[in-house]
Amino acid sequence: MRRLVLASSLVSLAVVTALTAAATTAGAAVPGVTPQAAKTALERAERALNAPETLSTAPAAGSRDATAALRDLAVALPALRGADRAAARDLLARPTDKRDRDYFGKEAADSPTCDADFCVHWTDKAANRPAKNVFDQILPAMTHSRTVENTNLGWKNPKSDGKRGARHGKGREGQVDVYVTNLGANLYGYASTDPGQKGRKRFAYLVLDNDYVDFPTGPVKSMQVTVAHEYNHILQFNYDVAEDLWLFEDTATWAEEQVYPEINDYLNYLPALAGKPEKPMTGSSIKIYAEAVWNHWLSGIYGKDVVRRTWQVSPKQRSFAVASYDKAIKKAGGPGFARELGGFFAATAEWRSLPIFPDNDVYPNVKRTAGLGAKSKRTKLDNTAYRLYDVDPSADPSVTLKVRADKGTRSSISLIGRQGGSTSGTVTLATKYLGKGGSGKVTLPNPGSFSRVTAMVANVDGRSSRKTRRGKRIYKSDGSTYRFHLEG
């Protein structure tokens, strides 16, 4: 049986892109957007829809970037003028609107098909007509996603869009509208809020590809996880449209696994995290989808409600993901974001032996650096980033990791030992939280008894109080220096 053993003297395991240059207050208002940030949002949305990037770090193909780009554009819309504003409205238009960049053609005579919660729209135009094997499973996938995410997990229902999308007397009861059209080879689908809305809570619609050919998980399964993912975005829009991008995506990818635990499409993203632990979690690269495992960690310790609560508290945390997580973790009885992140980072060193992570036996090994010993090493780490180092098991009675971090940088250090096989071993963790930076050490007894020993040095400081004029958060602890070595 796989289990986690903690050193007794150490901490327990249980331990918008808002595009704004100015501070905002809690409440319904969405942060203001600078003209520079609005222009950046328009350019990004055009790229996401016209030339979506593929998952270059994994054996997957396709992009999920369009939802985030359109969210940013919708928030930025009031700051755009003239031709830029018109272009933005075209990008945000529904596929049935002739202003839409890819008007999908005249709706089929019997479109949409609706139930009490959803309306699925399609066209008979040859280029955009849905494949029958995919189309027949869309409404069941939507219904299943709603059952799991709203009923089982307790998320708030989507905000009603009233009569938008209604046709032939159908869809007048605020159902979520789903449009099926040809999105090309590189785009899974997207959710978008309609333009013209104000405030943090908004209604939205969903767009799916018509056939999902050449996606890594197969057409129907690719559609199903896309539905689970994008529907979660629609729910998120009724909590806080202005939240940080990485919280949007790590949550929606986590939701895929809750709705379709047997599909495991999220595994395609894990190499992006495993290969670059030294990159911040708070970024905008493919890595943020892999960070679904952070939510698996939290929900495994505190229950699945902790993820939903992160969204519930978001408006009062000024749409700042780190603060939202911190509040939700503390409400669940945990130590807060920084300490918990240190525990998570340490756990990834041997996550293949920790059943708190689903499907962990096929997780990739997180990148390590060889050669840590008595000679002092030095590294720099930005916010929410870490490094792992191989430690040679020795016959010494114990091994100690000594670290000096920049003063004031919240940090975490660990020694992790595994006894037994890589997917069936017992893991012992010695960890210390340095809440004000400075010097600290951890000791692991009897290192020779382990199959593998790993040292971890982490910057777990996610504090930020301002942004650039283009809307990028500036994190207080970026570029922090760490000096460390081992003693026998």
Secondary structure, 3 states (H helix, E strand, C coil): CCEEEECCCCCCCCCCCCCCCCCCCCCCCCCCCCHHHHHHHHHHHHHHHHCCCCCCCCCCCCECHHHHHHHHHHHHHHHCCHHHHHHHHHHHCCCCCCCCCCCCCCECCCCCEECCCEEEECECCCCCCCCHHHHCCHHHHHHHHHHHHHHHCCCCCCCCCCCCCCECCECCCCCEEEEEECCCCCECEEEEECCCCCCCCCCEEEEEECCCCCCCCCHHHHHHHHHHHHHHHHHHCCCCCCCCHHHHHHHHHHHHHHHCCCCCHHHHHHHHHHCCCCCCCCCCCCHHHHCHHHHHHHHHHHCCHHHHHHHHCCHHHCCCHHHHHHHHHHHCCCCCHHHHHHHHHHHHCCHHHCCCCCCHHHCCCCCEECCCCCCCEEEEECCCEEEEEEECCCCCCEEEEEEEECCCCCEEEEEEEEECCCCCCEEEEEEEEECCCEEEEEEEECHHHCCEEEEEEEECCCCEEEECCCCCEEECCCCEEEEEEEEC
